[in-house]
Amino acid sequence: MLVVDDRPDEACSTAQVLCSVAFNTAIATTVQVALQVMATHDVRSVILDHHLVGDDRESFLERGRVLPPVIVVSGMGRDAVAELHAVHGDQLFTCLTKAVAALYLIEVVSFAIGNA
């Protein structure tokens, strides 16, 4: 698992939830670091913050089939999630609206990894 979020506290919180059920989880606070992690580790799924400050989320998502299942988490509401899914639907496993309940996040990640 790879959690990509420019807010370290959010990334750590998400990683802790995943680690609590034995998912091996790495954290990246930029897309550049995320790509480095993906180049050197077996990343089975990515949780990507919808709004990464100073990064090009679009170029990350345009990598398409070379990406493991991507779960985008957004605090912008359902309209923003729907728009993102309309533009990048083929590259996304799913989009979730914050705040995501821990048990639901674990369920979605388990399903994403099972379908990878």
Buried (B, 14 or more C-beta within 10 A) or exposed (E): BBBBBBEEEBBBEBBEBBEEEEBEBBBBBBBEBBBEBBEEEEBBBBBBBBEBEEBEBEEBBEEEEEBBBBBBBBEEEEEBBEEBBEEBEEBBBBBBBEEBEBEEBBEBBBBBBEEE
